[in-house]
Amino acid sequence: AFYNCTSLSRIVIPEGVESIGNRAFCGCTSLKEIVLPTTISSYGQNVFEGCQSLECIPFLSVKRMPDGAFKNCTGLRSVSIPGDMTSVGIRAFEGCVNLSSVSFPDGVKHLERESFKDCVKLTSVSIPKKVEECRHAFDGCVNLRKLTVWPKVKAIRDVVPSPEDVEEIKLEGEWKEIPSCMFAGCSNIVAI
């Protein structure tokens, strides 16, 4: 729709629009503000990829954030995943190199593969308590040092590819058993 419209800085999508297709705003490097109607129920893959000036995520009520939705959106510094979301798609925030803070609602169950890959400014993450899948969601997050995890997480290496970089882990909730491989490779932990 607006692929590579590099001068586009603001857009208002009218009420009644129900879906936005794949790569609709991909490469709109000047896009800072987007106003979306409450009628949108689906977004295509890579919908805002490369929108380097975008500073906040504009999604409203969708259950799953699309794959590659905000890939390489270097203007994002802090992200609060919307409350209705249950899943963050594959590589949704890959390459958001200035992203230093992310928060999740309790309902998130899936942080899909590489959803935050190469978000090099992330230093601390609290995995949502209902997460059932978190395979390598934080690959390439080379400065991730602090993790908060709940009983559904079975191994730190499932969350980060280099568990030796993690220095502090906080265990939340009721743990009846610590899995045998939970801290495998976490050679630099200084506090649990």
ChimeraX attribute file (.defattr): number of C-alpha atoms within 10 A of each C-alpha:
attribute: neighborCount
match mode: 1-to-1
recipient: residues
	/A:1	11
	/A:2	12
	/A:3	15
	/A:4	17
	/A:5	15
	/A:6	15
	/A:7	10
	/A:8	15
	/A:9	16
	/A:10	12
	/A:11	12
	/A:12	10
	/A:13	12
	/A:14	13
	/A:15	11
	/A:16	10
	/A:17	13
	/A:18	13
	/A:19	12
	/A:20	17
	/A:21	13
	/A:22	20
	/A:23	22
	/A:24	19
	/A:25	24
	/A:26	27
	/A:27	22
	/A:28	24
	/A:29	23
	/A:30	18
	/A:31	23
	/A:32	17
	/A:33	17
	/A:34	15
	/A:35	12
	/A:36	16
	/A:37	15
	/A:38	14
	/A:39	14
	/A:40	19
	/A:41	15
	/A:42	18
	/A:43	22
	/A:44	17
	/A:45	22
	/A:46	24
	/A:47	24
	/A:48	29
	/A:49	28
	/A:50	27
	/A:51	26
	/A:52	22
	/A:53	17
	/A:54	24
	/A:55	18
	/A:56	16
	/A:57	18
	/A:58	12
	/A:59	19
	/A:60	18
	/A:61	15
	/A:62	17
	/A:63	17
	/A:64	16
	/A:65	25
	/A:66	21
	/A:67	25
	/A:68	27
	/A:69	29
	/A:70	29
	/A:71	26
	/A:72	26
	/A:73	29
	/A:74	23
	/A:75	19
	/A:76	22
	/A:77	19
	/A:78	16
	/A:79	16
	/A:80	12
	/A:81	19
	/A:82	20
	/A:83	15
	/A:84	15
	/A:85	21
	/A:86	22
	/A:87	21
	/A:88	28
	/A:89	22
	/A:90	23
	/A:91	26
	/A:92	30
	/A:93	30
	/A:94	28
	/A:95	24
	/A:96	25
	/A:97	22
	/A:98	18
	/A:99	23
	/A:100	19
	/A:101	16
	/A:102	16
	/A:103	14
	/A:104	19
	/A:105	17
	/A:106	15
	/A:107	17
	/A:108	24
	/A:109	19
	/A:110	22
	/A:111	27
	/A:112	21
	/A:113	22
	/A:114	26
	/A:115	30
	/A:116	31
	/A:117	24
	/A:118	24
	/A:119	27
	/A:120	21
	/A:121	17
	/A:122	24
	/A:123	17
	/A:124	18
	/A:125	19
	/A:126	17
	/A:127	24
	/A:128	22
	/A:129	20
	/A:130	17
	/A:131	20
	/A:132	16
	/A:133	18
	/A:134	25
	/A:135	21
	/A:136	21
	/A:137	28
	/A:138	29
	/A:139	23
	/A:140	19
	/A:141	24
	/A:142	19
	/A:143	16
	/A:144	24
	/A:145	19
	/A:146	20
	/A:147	20
	/A:148	16
	/A:149	22
	/A:150	18
	/A:151	18
	/A:152	16
	/A:153	23
	/A:154	18
	/A:155	20
	/A:156	24
	/A:157	20
	/A:158	19
	/A:159	23
	/A:160	24
	/A:161	18
	/A:162	19
	/A:163	21
	/A:164	17
	/A:165	19
	/A:166	24
	/A:167	17
	/A:168	17
	/A:169	21
	/A:170	13
	/A:171	14
	/A:172	14
	/A:173	11
	/A:174	8
	/A:175	11
	/A:176	7
	/A:177	7
	/A:178	12
	/A:179	12
	/A:180	9
	/A:181	11
	/A:182	14
	/A:183	17
	/A:184	12
	/A:185	17
	/A:186	18
	/A:187	12
	/A:188	13
	/A:189	17
	/A:190	10
	/A:191	10
	/A:192	11
